[in-house]
């Protein structure tokens, strides 16, 4: 996944700043840019949400970028907190299509990992970000569900 460096860390820096204090205590001072915010240049809320949810996913299944020095149990709790942080922002603005897309993405990525297909996650994330960038009302790529259907045998 390509990391797009934003100003002062961009959306990922905002995720760190917005996270609860106990989680912020584990923030890495060498914060990288976000992975997906460049794909959502016209919607800073969606960029924030995607980076929060992605960091939560990394805390569950991979190596987190922004939050380090945690044991496995704390990483799971922190990942859940970041999922909630991101989805709550979308729900507050009434962006139910994006909430549904990200909920599908989270569950499909978990399914791919459970099936031993973690390498599918990158394609699922790309498809979701593309669908979120296209926005509500326009033609969409089908998001994570369509990507999973293409990948599944």
VENDADA-V492328 format. One record per residue. RES is the residue in one letter. SS is DSSP state (H for helix, E for strand, - for the rest). PHI is phi in radians with two decimals (NA if undefined). BURIAL is b if it has 9 or more other ideal C-beta (glycine too) atoms within 8 Angstrom, else e. Layout:
BEGIN
<<RES/SS/PHI/BURIAL> <RES/SS/PHI/BURIAL>>
END
This chain:
BEGIN
<<X/-/NA/e> <X/-/-1.41/e> <X/-/-1.72/b> <X/E/-1.76/b> <X/-/-1.33/e> <X/-/-1.88/b> <X/H/-1.09/e> <X/H/0.87/e> <X/H/1.64/b> <X/H/1.04/b> <X/H/-1.10/b> <X/H/-1.15/b> <X/H/-1.11/b> <X/H/-1.17/b> <X/H/-1.04/b> <X/H/-1.05/b> <X/H/-1.15/e> <X/H/-1.59/e> <X/-/-1.10/b> <X/-/-1.02/e> <X/H/-0.92/e> <X/H/-1.03/e> <X/H/-1.31/b> <X/H/-1.02/b> <X/-/-1.08/e> <X/-/-1.80/b> <X/E/-1.23/b> <X/-/-1.35/b> <X/-/-1.16/e> <X/-/-1.66/e> <X/-/-1.21/b> <X/-/-1.37/b> <X/-/-1.26/b> <X/E/-1.29/b> <X/-/-1.47/b> <X/-/-2.16/b> <X/H/-1.07/b> <X/H/-1.11/b> <X/H/-1.38/b> <X/H/-2.27/b> <X/-/-1.17/e> <X/-/-1.70/e> <X/-/-2.49/b> <X/H/-1.08/e> <X/H/-1.13/b> <X/H/-1.15/b> <X/H/-1.07/b> <X/H/-1.01/b> <X/H/-1.11/b> <X/H/-1.08/b> <X/H/-1.17/b> <X/H/-1.13/b> <X/H/-1.17/b> <X/H/-1.12/b> <X/H/-1.10/b> <X/H/-1.07/b> <X/H/-1.10/b> <X/H/-1.09/b> <X/H/-1.16/b> <X/H/-1.44/b> <X/H/-2.16/b> <X/-/-2.61/e> <X/-/-1.92/e> <X/-/-1.14/b> <X/-/-1.62/b> <X/-/-1.74/b> <X/E/-2.08/b> <X/-/-2.28/e> <X/-/1.02/e> <X/-/-2.24/b> <X/-/-1.36/e> <X/H/-1.06/e> <X/H/-1.13/e> <X/H/-1.16/b> <X/H/-1.10/b> <X/H/-1.10/b> <X/H/-1.12/e> <X/H/-1.10/b> <X/H/-1.08/b> <X/H/-1.07/b> <X/H/-1.10/b> <X/H/-1.28/b> <X/H/-0.99/b> <X/H/-1.12/e> <X/H/-1.02/b> <X/H/-1.20/b> <X/H/-1.14/b> <X/H/-1.12/e> <X/H/-1.12/b> <X/H/-1.17/b> <X/H/-1.10/b> <X/H/-1.10/e> <X/-/-1.64/e> <X/-/1.33/e> <X/-/-1.52/b> <X/H/-1.19/e> <X/H/-1.11/e> <X/H/-1.21/b> <X/H/-1.03/b> <X/H/-1.11/e> <X/H/-1.07/b> <X/H/-1.25/b> <X/H/-1.10/b> <X/H/-1.08/b> <X/H/-1.03/b> <X/H/-1.02/b> <X/H/-1.23/e> <X/H/-1.22/b> <X/H/-1.14/b> <X/H/-1.10/b> <X/H/-1.11/b> <X/H/-1.04/b> <X/H/-1.11/b> <X/H/-1.08/e> <X/-/-1.53/e> <X/-/1.34/e> <X/-/-2.13/e> <X/H/-1.02/b> <X/H/-1.10/e> <X/H/-1.25/b> <X/H/-0.96/b> <X/H/-1.03/e> <X/H/-1.17/b> <X/H/-1.11/b> <X/H/-1.10/b> <X/H/-1.03/b> <X/H/-1.14/b> <X/H/-1.16/b> <X/H/-1.10/b> <X/H/-1.07/b> <X/H/-1.11/b> <X/H/-1.17/b> <X/H/-1.20/b> <X/H/-1.23/b> <X/-/1.35/e> <X/-/-1.26/e> <X/-/1.58/e> <X/-/-1.71/e> <X/-/-1.16/e> <X/-/-2.13/e> <X/-/-1.33/b> <X/-/1.67/b> <X/H/1.08/b> <X/H/-1.12/b> <X/H/-1.06/b> <X/H/-1.17/b> <X/H/-1.12/b> <X/H/-1.09/b> <X/H/-1.08/e> <X/H/-1.19/e> <X/H/-1.38/b> <X/-/-1.20/e> <X/-/-1.21/e>>
END
